[in-house]
Amino acid sequence: MNLLLVDLGNTRIKWATAQGRARLRVTGQRLTAKLTPAWIGNLAERHPRHHLVLASVVPRWNAAFARAFRGRATIVSGKLPALKPHFAYPNPAELGADRIAAAAAAHAAGLFPAIIVACGTATAYTVLDAKGRLCGGAIAPGLQAQLDALLGATAQLPATTLRMPRHALAKSTRDAIRAGAVLSFQGGVKETVAQLGAAFPRGKKPRVILTGGNAKLAAEALGGNVMLRPLLVLEGLRIMGERLLED
């Protein structure tokens, strides 16, 4: 059976189909706020011969996907029996499905020890130990979330679109907001990666894998000595789907 891989995030839903060993590519995306049961049903009708593998961080939609795909759906969570060997974590059930999928992709590719940084609505750091097990991490607000929080909590600051500032020393309020948001995001990523890396034994330096919409900004902060894997979650979903169907 072919696979339909769906990465349902807080801001956006992305999906791809996997057929054999063909290279993965995103075949569609949509704002999460525009999801409806009818749209999910239509997605299932357009893929009648596909098994759904869903990584969702918006649980209220999980049941709608399960109903639409009628017995041909796997919803990723830390409770899946096939994943148990891949955790060194007290309660895997509380982990986000996107973090689990990203870790599965890195593990399958032998990319460990590692710090995976997913730069989306949240900035999620997922750590794989020297055995490739998901052993912990950290979660911080994402870049857009930081900007939204700032503008929502202040009365005088003007609405500002997010883009790279011309200079750190800003000459307008909007550029000052952009400079502060971007530099704060980059500095936070750099420091968090440094602190997580320091937790590894000497001589076991982890590789850093970046994914998500702001991954390139994070890479700039880290000096470029990183791996960019924009489809890491979808890669992990394909790996898990293949294993589950084999079982």
BARO-394262 format. One record per residue (C-alpha): x, y negated, z negated; residue number from 1. Coordinates in pm, 1 decimal. Layout:
N
REC          u          v          w   pos
REC          X          Y          Z   NUM
...
! end
This chain:
247
REC          u          v          w   pos
REC        0.0        0.0        0.0     1
REC      118.6     -352.3       75.6     2
REC      156.4     -604.1     -204.5     3
REC        5.3     -947.3     -255.9     4
REC      228.3    -1137.7     -496.2     5
REC       68.1    -1430.0     -679.2     6
REC      249.8    -1676.6     -904.6     7
REC      -18.9    -1873.4    -1089.2     8
REC      136.5    -2171.2    -1265.0     9
REC       -8.6    -2458.9    -1461.0    10
REC       22.6    -2697.1    -1166.7    11
REC       26.9    -2480.4     -855.5    12
REC      -51.4    -2129.0     -736.7    13
REC      180.0    -1969.4     -476.9    14
REC      143.9    -1635.7     -304.5    15
REC      328.6    -1408.9      -63.8    16
REC      275.7    -1070.3       94.3    17
REC      537.1     -797.5       75.0    18
REC      560.8     -531.9      342.0    19
REC      852.0     -292.1      318.0    20
REC     1186.5     -467.6      282.3    21
REC     1093.1     -775.2      486.0    22
REC     1227.9    -1098.9      346.9    23
REC      991.9    -1276.1      108.4    24
REC      846.4    -1613.2      199.1    25
REC      565.3    -1814.7       51.6    26
REC      258.7    -1770.7      270.3    27
REC       33.0    -2014.8       87.2    28
REC       -5.3    -2244.8     -208.7    29
REC     -277.7    -2446.6     -374.9    30
REC     -322.3    -2676.0     -672.9    31
REC     -428.1    -2473.2     -974.8    32
REC     -690.2    -2736.1    -1056.5    33
REC     -868.8    -2644.4     -730.8    34
REC     -910.2    -2274.8     -812.2    35
REC    -1265.2    -2136.8     -811.1    36
REC    -1405.4    -1781.8     -838.5    37
REC    -1524.2    -1811.4     -477.9    38
REC    -1174.6    -1899.7     -355.8    39
REC    -1025.6    -1603.8     -545.9    40
REC    -1287.8    -1376.0     -392.3    41
REC    -1200.4    -1506.9      -47.6    42
REC     -831.3    -1435.8     -111.4    43
REC     -918.2    -1076.5     -196.5    44
REC    -1130.0    -1041.8      118.5    45
REC     -842.0    -1170.0      332.8    46
REC     -611.9     -901.5      186.1    47
REC     -831.5     -588.3      171.0    48
REC     -538.5     -344.5      192.0    49
REC     -308.4     -518.8      -55.3    50
REC     -245.6     -446.7     -420.8    51
REC     -236.0     -769.5     -622.6    52
REC       55.8     -831.3     -858.9    53
REC      -24.5    -1142.8    -1059.3    54
REC      200.6    -1350.5    -1284.5    55
REC      -34.7    -1594.9    -1452.0    56
REC       29.4    -1857.3    -1717.7    57
REC     -335.8    -1967.0    -1696.5    58
REC     -512.1    -1670.1    -1862.4    59
REC     -866.3    -1796.9    -1806.9    60
REC     -837.5    -1697.0    -1438.5    61
REC     -706.6    -1344.1    -1497.0    62
REC    -1047.2    -1179.7    -1522.0    63
REC    -1162.8    -1346.2    -1198.2    64
REC     -864.5    -1200.8    -1012.5    65
REC     -922.9     -856.7    -1165.2    66
REC    -1289.9     -861.4    -1058.9    67
REC    -1214.8     -982.0     -707.5    68
REC     -951.7     -715.0     -640.7    69
REC    -1157.8     -429.6     -792.8    70
REC     -906.2     -181.8     -923.8    71
REC     -617.0     -286.9     -703.5    72
REC     -463.7     -546.2     -935.1    73
REC     -174.0     -549.8    -1180.4    74
REC     -161.0     -845.4    -1418.0    75
REC      191.3     -882.3    -1551.2    76
REC      245.2     -898.6    -1925.9    77
REC      490.6     -774.0    -2183.5    78
REC      249.1     -489.6    -2258.2    79
REC      319.8     -303.8    -1933.0    80
REC      478.3       31.0    -2033.8    81
REC      720.6       27.7    -1740.5    82
REC      884.1     -289.1    -1873.8    83
REC      961.9     -177.3    -2229.1    84
REC     1328.5      -85.5    -2165.9    85
REC     1391.7     -437.3    -2037.6    86
REC     1322.6     -621.3    -2364.6    87
REC     1530.6     -696.5    -2673.4    88
REC     1258.4     -924.8    -2804.7    89
REC     1039.2     -883.2    -3115.5    90
REC      703.2     -937.6    -2944.7    91
REC      716.0     -909.9    -2563.1    92
REC      338.1     -957.7    -2541.5    93
REC      379.2    -1329.2    -2618.6    94
REC      616.2    -1390.0    -2326.1    95
REC      489.2    -1573.8    -2019.6    96
REC      434.7    -1353.5    -1715.0    97
REC      646.8    -1584.1    -1500.1    98
REC      943.2    -1543.8    -1735.5    99
REC      900.6    -1165.4    -1732.2   100
REC      888.7    -1157.0    -1351.6   101
REC     1195.9    -1379.3    -1318.3   102
REC     1384.9    -1159.4    -1562.8   103
REC     1283.1     -846.5    -1369.2   104
REC     1424.0     -995.3    -1048.8   105
REC     1754.1    -1089.3    -1210.7   106
REC     1781.5     -748.5    -1377.5   107
REC     1717.1     -560.0    -1052.7   108
REC     1980.9     -766.2     -872.5   109
REC     2238.2     -703.9    -1145.6   110
REC     2253.2    -1074.0    -1227.7   111
REC     2323.8    -1048.7    -1599.4   112
REC     2413.2    -1165.7    -1852.9   113
REC     2223.0    -1472.0    -1740.9   114
REC     2035.5    -1784.0    -1835.5   115
REC     1736.4    -1833.4    -1607.5   116
REC     1608.1    -2190.9    -1597.7   117
REC     1259.8    -2234.1    -1449.5   118
REC     1210.3    -2603.0    -1374.9   119
REC      835.1    -2645.6    -1342.9   120
REC      555.3    -2791.8    -1554.9   121
REC      760.6    -2660.9    -1845.5   122
REC     1134.9    -2609.6    -1839.7   123
REC     1165.5    -2248.8    -1953.5   124
REC     1501.0    -2091.0    -2037.7   125
REC     1505.4    -1710.5    -2031.5   126
REC     1816.5    -1525.7    -2145.5   127
REC     1927.6    -1179.9    -2034.9   128
REC     2191.4    -1009.7    -2247.5   129
REC     2487.1     -803.0    -2126.2   130
REC     2255.2     -501.4    -2079.4   131
REC     2010.6     -701.8    -1869.7   132
REC     1745.1     -715.9    -2141.3   133
REC     1531.0    -1024.3    -2196.4   134
REC     1646.4    -1127.1    -2543.9   135
REC     1512.6    -1481.0    -2596.9   136
REC     1528.1    -1836.7    -2468.6   137
REC     1383.3    -2183.1    -2512.4   138
REC     1096.4    -2390.5    -2371.8   139
REC     1087.3    -2768.1    -2318.9   140
REC      856.7    -3009.4    -2135.2   141
REC      919.4    -3025.5    -1762.0   142
REC     1021.0    -3343.8    -1583.2   143
REC      668.8    -3446.1    -1477.2   144
REC      533.7    -3355.3    -1820.9   145
REC      789.3    -3586.8    -1982.0   146
REC      686.9    -3870.5    -1754.2   147
REC      315.5    -3807.9    -1814.1   148
REC      366.9    -3802.9    -2190.9   149
REC      557.7    -4130.8    -2180.6   150
REC      298.2    -4310.9    -1969.3   151
REC        9.5    -4163.7    -2167.7   152
REC      152.0    -4274.0    -2500.9   153
REC      237.7    -4632.7    -2406.4   154
REC        7.0    -4924.2    -2333.0   155
REC      235.1    -5151.7    -2133.1   156
REC      440.5    -4924.2    -1909.8   157
REC      312.6    -4917.3    -1550.2   158
REC      210.0    -4604.4    -1361.3   159
REC      521.9    -4474.8    -1188.1   160
REC      580.4    -4209.2     -925.3   161
REC      864.7    -3973.5     -991.3   162
REC     1171.8    -3996.2     -770.2   163
REC     1545.3    -4030.0     -812.1   164
REC     1641.5    -4376.4     -939.9   165
REC     1883.4    -4584.0     -737.5   166
REC     2103.0    -4645.7    -1042.6   167
REC     2108.9    -4544.8    -1408.1   168
REC     2125.6    -4917.6    -1492.9   169
REC     1775.8    -5001.3    -1371.4   170
REC     1667.1    -5351.1    -1265.3   171
REC     1290.7    -5297.7    -1285.7   172
REC     1056.7    -5130.1    -1531.9   173
REC      953.7    -4859.4    -1286.2   174
REC     1315.5    -4777.9    -1199.9   175
REC     1396.4    -4777.7    -1572.9   176
REC     1123.8    -4518.7    -1629.0   177
REC     1253.2    -4307.8    -1339.6   178
REC     1612.2    -4331.0    -1461.9   179
REC     1516.6    -4241.1    -1816.4   180
REC     1296.1    -3947.9    -1715.8   181
REC     1543.5    -3795.2    -1470.1   182
REC     1851.2    -3845.0    -1687.6   183
REC     1668.2    -3712.4    -1992.9   184
REC     1562.6    -3403.6    -1798.2   185
REC     1911.6    -3342.7    -1661.2   186
REC     2078.0    -3403.8    -1996.8   187
REC     1834.9    -3171.5    -2169.2   188
REC     1902.1    -2893.5    -1919.6   189
REC     2278.9    -2936.2    -1948.8   190
REC     2279.3    -2933.0    -2328.8   191
REC     2033.7    -2645.6    -2363.7   192
REC     2227.9    -2429.5    -2118.9   193
REC     2548.4    -2510.3    -2310.0   194
REC     2393.4    -2415.8    -2644.3   195
REC     2244.7    -2091.6    -2509.9   196
REC     2574.2    -2003.8    -2342.6   197
REC     2757.8    -2054.4    -2671.5   198
REC     2544.3    -1779.8    -2826.8   199
REC     2712.8    -1517.5    -2603.9   200
REC     3025.8    -1333.7    -2721.0   201
REC     3355.9    -1477.6    -2607.3   202
REC     3444.1    -1355.2    -2258.5   203
REC     3078.6    -1284.0    -2171.9   204
REC     2993.6    -1608.3    -1998.8   205
REC     2642.3    -1584.6    -1850.3   206
REC     2559.0    -1692.3    -1498.4   207
REC     2296.1    -1965.5    -1462.1   208
REC     2003.5    -1901.8    -1226.5   209
REC     1773.4    -2192.1    -1137.6   210
REC     1422.9    -2173.1     -996.5   211
REC     1121.2    -2401.7     -974.0   212
REC     1044.5    -2735.1     -812.4   213
REC     1308.3    -2939.2     -994.5   214
REC     1584.7    -2679.7     -971.2   215
REC     1805.3    -2896.8     -748.2   216
REC     1797.2    -3182.2    -1000.3   217
REC     1901.7    -2937.9    -1270.3   218
REC     2180.4    -2804.1    -1048.2   219
REC     2324.0    -3154.8    -1014.4   220
REC     2344.7    -3182.2    -1392.9   221
REC     2523.4    -2848.8    -1420.1   222
REC     2788.1    -2934.1    -1163.5   223
REC     2670.1    -2693.3     -896.2   224
REC     2816.0    -2379.5    -1061.4   225
REC     2475.2    -2211.7    -1050.0   226
REC     2253.7    -1987.9     -837.5   227
REC     1941.8    -2134.1     -679.3   228
REC     1665.6    -1873.5     -638.9   229
REC     1341.9    -2058.2     -552.3   230
REC     1139.6    -1736.2     -511.2   231
REC     1268.2    -1560.9     -822.6   232
REC      923.1    -1502.3     -975.1   233
REC      785.0    -1361.7     -650.3   234
REC     1094.3    -1142.5     -614.6   235
REC     1027.4    -1001.2     -959.9   236
REC      662.6     -939.7     -879.9   237
REC      758.3     -738.5     -573.3   238
REC     1000.7     -527.0     -776.0   239
REC      744.2     -458.8    -1047.8   240
REC      471.5     -385.9     -794.1   241
REC      684.9     -134.2     -611.8   242
REC      776.4       44.3     -933.5   243
REC      420.8       54.8    -1063.5   244
REC      284.1      195.1     -738.5   245
REC      557.9      459.0     -729.0   246
REC      455.5      573.6    -1078.7   247
! end
